[in-house]
Amino acid sequence: MKRPFPSFLLQRLVLKPFREEIKNSINTRGIHPKLVGFLANQDPAAFKYAEATAKTCAETGVMFELKKCNREDLEDEIVKANEDENINGIMVYYPVFGDRQDQYLQNVVDSSKDVEGLCHKYIYNMYHNIRFLDKAQTKKCIIPCTPLAIIKVLEYVGVYNPILAYGNRLHGRVITIVNRSEIVGRPLAALLANDGGKAYSVDINGVQEFNRGTGLRLKKHEVIDTNLKLEDVVPISDVVITGVPSPSYKIPTSLLRDGVVAINFSTYKNFEDNVKEKASIYVPTIGRFNLDFIEYRRLHLEFYLQYLALTNRDELITFLGGNKQGTKIITDGGPKTNLRSKSNKITKSDLPRRSCLISGSRRNEKIRVHFADEVVNNEKASRNPATKHHVAQNSNITYYM
């Protein structure tokens, strides 16, 4: 009899390097990041998710605050959090209204604090297979946390082929996803197809195929309506992923191919109890992965803001929703500097000694810029390869233009 790979062990192995990176970043940089979660519904699953978020944050050194509010007040509360310089990341426990209003709320969250990757900037990049926020391709885009967690599991268990070029490593793989929600199912199908796989997206309306064409000739995926049924696509799939919010829905084990990788992200078990008779790897829940990747991406978002301070002041201001003309830079222990001059140079005496870049405010057209332990003047450093190398080796140093 086959011995299934223990799912709890898999989660520990996949999460370990990311959890360690979060803890090390917080400890070595001496920062106290704060994540705020908004709960505006009565869904018991959302409340449990919020409790788990608090626990994970406590384990990794992140401050977490859960704010409960009426859904009619949620937009105003998000705006307040956008402008609160003490808040580094924002997440909302969806569904709230369960319709297009939720999509609107996702875009109310400031992109500089969006740890869920649900605002228009990130969603557009995801569907168009734009993987980086900068031309130098050093900062990856933020993608929704549950699809990201599933992808990391697939990478770890070897579904992704590391021999192939980055972006094509699912070439030849067939994946079925039984869920086409805008939060998880559809983004996941797009991401897997953009990585070279053939993804069948299944919902109550039928089956769609996401792919990049024969030989991966397309730069981004295309979506094709099919006449296929679940019974047609599950038996040919290397991976079957389920997310049906119903305790009665089950994928028949008889449909699964031998050796399949089975992953469930629903709060209910969508596979039958004997799934391990066919599955080489079975992941019954994705929740713990999800929470850790929220923190992992929050840190990477902060690193990206610092990168913009290093390379492109105008892009930094645009990203944070500011106005180039008259945008004020406020620093710890330093003067307020109005960036209206052509040179936009800041003297050495203007540079603060310590902190890191954290947030922006659209309403007041201000950007709070804090710096790490050591600040390097970008005017000189941009022409000094030795300085660039030194900064690259020391994450606690931030360029300033």
C-alpha positions, 0 to 999 in steps of 0.5 A: 500500500502506498504511504501518502506524503504527510500534508503537515510535513509538506506545509512545514517544508514549503513554508520554512524558508519563507518564514525564516526570511520574514523573521530574519528581515524583521529582526535584522532591520529592527522594524515593527511592521503592522498589518490590519485586517478588515472583517465586515461580514458574518462568515464563520470561515472568515473569522477563523481565517482572521484568527489564524492570521493573528496567530501567524503574525505573532509567530513571525513578529508582525503586529496584527490588528483585526478591525470589525466594521459594518460593510457600509463603513468598510470603504471609509475604514480602508481610506483611513488605513491608507493614510495611516503611516503606522499601517504597512499592510491592509487585507480584507476578508472577502466576500463582503457584498459578494458582487462587483462592489467587492472588486471596487473595494479591492481597488480602494486599497492603496497599492503600496499597502495591498498585501493581497495583490488584488488592486487593478495594477497587480491584477492587470499585470498578472493576466498580461503575464507581466511578472516584474514591477521594474524594467530591471526585473528585480522586483516581482509583482504581487499576486493573490496569496492563495494562488501563490501558495498553491504555486509554491506547493507545486514547485516544491513537489516537482510539478514545475520542471526546473530544467525549463526556462523560467516562465515555461516550467509547466510546459506539458503539464495538465491541471484542472481547477474546480473553481473559477472565482475572481479571487482564486480560481480564475487568477490561478488558471491564468498564472498556471497557463502563463507558466506554460501549463494547460489549465482547465477551469471548471465551474457550474457554467462549464469548462474553459481552457487556459493556455499559451498555444502550441509550443508556448507561442503566445506571451500571455495565456488565451481562454477558450470555451470548450464543450468538455465536462469534468469527467473529460478533463480530470482523468487526463490531469497531472494536478487536480485543484479544488475550491468548491464551498460546499460540504457535499461536493466531492471529486470521485476518486475513480476519475483521478489518474494514478499518481495525481497531485490533489490540492484542496483550498476549500474550507470543506474537503472536496475529495473523497476519503479514499483520495490517497489511493490514487494521489501521490501527494494530497494537500487537504488545506492551503490555509497555513500556506496562505497566511505565511505568504501574506507576510512574505509579500508584505515584506517584498512590497516594502523592499520594492518601495525602497527600490523605487527610492533607489532608481526612479523618484517619479515612478515612486511618486506615481506608485504611491498615488502622489503628484510629481509637482509639489509632492513633499518628502517627509523624513525622520529627523530631517527637514520637509523638502519640496521637490519642485526644483529641476535637479531634485537634489537633496543635500547630505545634511537633509538625509535622516540617519535611520528608518525605512520607506513605509507608506504614502498618502493620496489625499494629502499628496505626501509620501513618508520616506523613512530610511534604513540604518545607512543611507547612500546618496544616489547621486554619487552611488548611481555612478559607483559600481563598488557602492552598488555592489555593497548595497546589494549585499546589505539589505539594511541600506537604502538608496536615496535620490 
